[in-house]
Amino acid sequence: FILRMQAGFFIFFLMLLVSGCNSVQTSHDIYMYTDNNPPPTIKTIDIRIDTNGELENKERFDEFFNSVQQGEADRISVVKYTTEGSPIIYDYEFENHVINVTIDTRRDDYGQGNIVHTTCTSIIVNEDKEKTSFELDGCTPSIGDNIILTIE
């Protein structure tokens, strides 16, 4: 009887161990390594724009834009991909009536490979028959490409 009980505990322990090894863990973090720097962890990417200009999760941008218009604090992260497929990460944080922008190009093999910070005062909407562009305005220091996103 004791031998059966020990065998039962052993089987129970073995099943517990096997079921723990088969559990699925998911992570929403994205890890991208460069040769020179350990990667920062990107907790949440709100919007993705691929190499063809395809936009994912525009609704989240609309929420951010409305928050800026209403003077409410908000933050989004946008990933744009270069022609070669390298990600460039843009963080936009609206707080106290300014937009703090961080542009991380360290993963772009053909780009500057650095982090740029700027502060902007507003977002301008440029509309024509073919497209709508959302562009940063009043940025100090000035950055070359002020367009957050373009919708065709």
Disulfide bonds with the S-S distance in Angstrom:
Cys120-Cys139 2.05
